[in-house]
């Protein structure tokens, strides 16, 4: 009998290696630093201190608040746009899509710089409206990331389902709310994941629009630049927990949604 | 056949290895890490040649690093290969080194040099390097007496900085301001950043040490500006003590001041301040002298006049210096020689001028017997013959420690230069009398100060809802 030296499973090896080296290992390092003190003893002090200080908790809530608003605004703008692009009767549908997605190919610092100059003319002094400017620039920055997944899931949506809704007596709005939106939830969820977490940490945008208030990303950076690997890692771990929590909730939502339909 | 191939491969490999080791025994590899854009890269245009005298024209054709390699070979007959890399902040450099990057010669700022001294990371310079009778010792021969005295008096935990560090560039911390909006008097105090007349029109550096310095000066404003304090014999020593205070009471007061500044200022900026001054978005900006020169130059190109001032309370005298790392050089005498030679090469007056021209900062080199540095300053700033509003500006303290010689170092400059680039590059002696070196914070205070800085920047939920 010939010994099989090549197994198809071996094709997965490079990927597995990659995962271990660049995903699992760094995560373990973050957790190690997050839950030890400077001298390597296991400690929960970092965690306790984080939730005891009104400033750090404030930063967490401030970042969440920014992220929620940015995501909501992105969704409100992107959904109609994606719907019109996907379902509208245009000759050059993809050309229009390109117009919306094109900015994604330009470096975001460049886009924000341009936006800053426009706002400076409109507002006179950017420093008067740091919060508004932050939201505006982040929405501008992240919008394509919301449009793309929505567009994809709307294009895949079978038109006959909408026709069926109309045949059964639903008006236009009812079709949208009872047929289209429930069927594109996966697109909405992936759009939200693409926008929500970056919005919590993208401090470069804040810096650029002169918002001197820290968000989670800047907080991590400030700890790292003062060699405080432990507290910085802990905050990264807290963000990680948010991603985990978020994924679990959306998974639940999507699976109950499917069983509900059956 | 197969064996034959193997043999050939082995022979080739052996040849390669021996080739390598042979090369190793001849060439020295010098790993240098310096600030970004902090050395002349050459490639000057023909119109950029600096014509100081009939037989003294300075021109940057190749990068200084390349010139060093050639110079080293010509002078010592040895080949040195420089691996040159850059860093963006002192902390970044320190992190790279602790993570395991190996360098032989690096150029951090004074407080980072002190931190490295404390952690026993540095090699002292050799006695030979300090010998000013050797022709090639441009550093020992050319170092400004003013800087030399500062270095020798600057002790950190019992040891002199001069033992481990050779200066490169130096300067002050001050305020770049727009004279149309802010008076010279307003810009002569750090209080400017709390002035509500200029609400949201001024930027402060997003750097805990620079912000802390200004706030500490405000914190002890009454004390350090009192007649009694100003006229005391050991004024500078006392001022140094006050502005280096890091006890918890001071840190708490500084936190309040910085929070107030944050509310009043346009923003804390990392790099945007220079451009925002030039475009007129802000009218005052806390800045290092070298960047101030750059900002003023840029504004000038747009026919726009900006000024620079070092506040009366005191200014932070900073410098960047070359230090040799134990982890890189260890026992390698040839490497150490090459590292010291590099420091000497960049300290050669004409090379110092090339650097100053290229990066806008001021070299610690005054040239000793060589006049090049003073000629360059004069070439840069002396008034045109037909100019009317001119003054004599004395910078002798930098060039000589004999006060009687100071009158030889006078630049007749346009009056505005006493508030502009010349003032930034070579501050008058009166400014240096109140300039303080800010030491490396003690370890435990450093943690507290960083926490204070985070507190200033964070969104305080209790304050927002009016609970506090």
Interface residues (C-beta under 8 A of the other chain):
Chain A: X54 X55 X56 X57 X58 X59 X61 X62 X120 X125 X126 X127 X128 X130 X207 X208 X210 X211 X212 X213 X214 X218 X219 X222 X223 X224 X225 X226 X227 X228
Chain B: X89 X91 X92 X94 X95 X200 X201 X206 X208 X262 X265 X266 X267 X268 X269 X270 X272 X281 X446 X447 X450 X453 X454 X455 X457 X458 X459 X460 X461 X462 X463 X464 X468
